[in-house]
Amino acid sequence: MADKAETKKILTSKEEIMDYAGLSKYTYAKFLKRGMPVLYFDGRCYAHKDNIDDFFKAITRVNSSNSPDAKIEGDIETNN
């Protein structure tokens, strides 16, 4: 029989999803708008851990070097 932790791949609440991904309510809402794979059904939230992982893998593949949000003072050297 499979290990219970291994079989618990389905997250069944907003809180479980936020805890799993390490998100605040505000950031959770922003990622939902960006397409984070969460199903709302009968007033509940459902997500598969693998889909959440794949979502974050995909969105973090981009090069953010030109994004003003990524430029935090002192973190990125500039040649000005």
PyMOL commands that set and color helices and strands:
alter all, ss='L'
color gray80, all
select helices_A, chain A and resi 4-7+14-21+25-33+49-59+68-70
alter helices_A, ss='H'
color red, helices_A
select strands_A, chain A and resi 10-11+39-41+44-48
alter strands_A, ss='S'
color yellow, strands_A
deselect
rebuild
show_as cartoon
